[in-house]
Amino acid sequence: MIDLKHLKFLLVAAAVCSTTAVLAASISNYPTRPIRLLLPFAPGGSADAIGRIIAPKLSEAMGQQWVVDNRGGAAGNIAAEIVARAAPDGHTVFLGLSTVVTANPALYKLTFSMEKDLQAVTMLTISQYILVLNPSVPAANVKELIALAKQKPRSLNYSSGGIGSPLHLAAELFQKRAGIEMVHVPYKSGGASAAAVLSGETQFGVSSIASSLQLVKAGRLRAIATTGLQRSQVAPDLPTLVESGFPGLEVSSWYGLLVPSGTSASIVQRIRNEAIKAVQASDVLRALAAQGLQVETSTPQEFAARIRSDTKTWAEVIKSAGIKAE
């Protein structure tokens, strides 16, 4: 005869086994419905391009539609929070931008944790920036720009795509490492920032290679360096900041996939494997290159380590520069 204590134990054990069996079945059958891909910005721009380029590939490979969901607003925090609070079943995925994931925690009072509530899957793409000058500035390289800025502190203006934007943070990191001080002039977009350097409203800017390279080739802007660890494939004649005297200084913008924390390792691995296949397809590589994006993938562990490192870097830059979100 089973006593009450043993009966309770058996009931709990049965419940655990049942839950485990259901979870295992759901994992083995994954995905069981369309997958929602949250983008942190409105249609247009790199995030939207990446999402719409890879979604059809992922839909075909995984047997369920990947639905692109643009949730712009709050500097990308709205989309990130939706994913952070979603069920960890692999049916809600975030296409995260580096500054949204790693700089926003220092810029905003978030009601969730980027680090604790989101789980890294893989990096997808990376793009470096280009340092550009108005041709009237008497500097032909990074060394001469720094000398000019030190000779006349705050005499040079630099533009960005807005306070706390990737271009702003990149310029501030460069200033910090170079020991110089220029005056920040924020604009509403990266394109407007580049136009300001072009017109001479500002003298210096950190810009995307895609938006500035043709102007550089036409002689309307002067490029002095790129910000990757290696030279850009589309601008191989330009030295990097590392080559210009700043060892280890890399400033890049990446996109990667994240899911709610607690998502099983097998689901994470399935998403990662299919996403890597998608971005390595020849037609996708060409489409991403046209956006100035280079494919760079990672393991979940490598991606998580990159997020931790970048979060620390941007927190220090934001604090030292006294940057406050708009």
C-alpha positions, 0 to 999 in steps of 0.5 A: 500500500502506498502511503501519502508521502510516496503518493505525493512523490510519485505525482510530482515525478509524473508531472516532471516527466510529463513536462519534460516529455512535452518540452522535448517533443516541442523542441524536436518539432521546432518550429511549430508556427511562424517565427517573428523576427523583431527589427529595432527600426522602421522600414529602410536602413541596414536592419530592414535590408538584412531582415528582408534578405535573410527571412525568405532563406530561413523560411524555406530552410525551416519550414515555417515563415519568418515574419519581419516585424519592424518595431522602431522607437525608443532607440531600438529598446521597444523591439528588444523588450518584446523579445526579452519578455517573449516565451523562450521557445524560439518563435520570437527572434531579435535582429540586434544592432551593436549599439542597441544591445551594448550602448543602450543599457548605459544611455537609458533606464531600461525596464529589462536587462539586455544582458540577462533577458536576451541570449546570444545566437550568432553574429551575422554581419559587421561593417566598419566606419570611415573617418572623413574630412571636408577637403578644406581641412589642412590634414591629410591623415589621422596624425595631422588631424590630431595635431591640428585638433591639439593645436586649436582645441574645440576649433573643429566641429564633427557631425553625427547621426544624433546623440548616442547614435553609432556615429556619435559613439564612434567619434567619441571613442576616437577622441578619447583615444586620441586625446583631442576635443572637438565640438559635436554637432548632432543631426537627424541621420547618418546621411545628414551628418555626411552632408554636413561634412560635405558642405563644410558645416562641420569639418570632420565626421565618422560615416558609413563606408556605403554612404561616403565612399563615392563622395571620397572617390569624387574628391568631395570628401577626404577619407583618412582611415577606416575603423576595422581591425583589417582594411576594408575590402571596398576601400583597401587603399585606406589605412585602419586606425590600428595602422594609424597609431591606435593598436587594438582600436576597432569601431564597428557596427554589427548585427546579430540574432538574439532570443529570450533567455532560457531558450534551449541550446538545441533551438539556439543551435538550429537557428544559428545553423540555418542563419549561417547558411542563409548569410553565406548563400552567394546571392545573399552575400552580394545583396549584403555587400551592396549595403556595405555589410560583410558577413561575420558569424560566431558561436553563441559563446563568442557572440556573448563575449563580444556583447560583454566587451562592447557593453563595457567599452561603450559604458566607459565612453558614455560616462567619460563624455557625459553623453545623455540620451535625447 
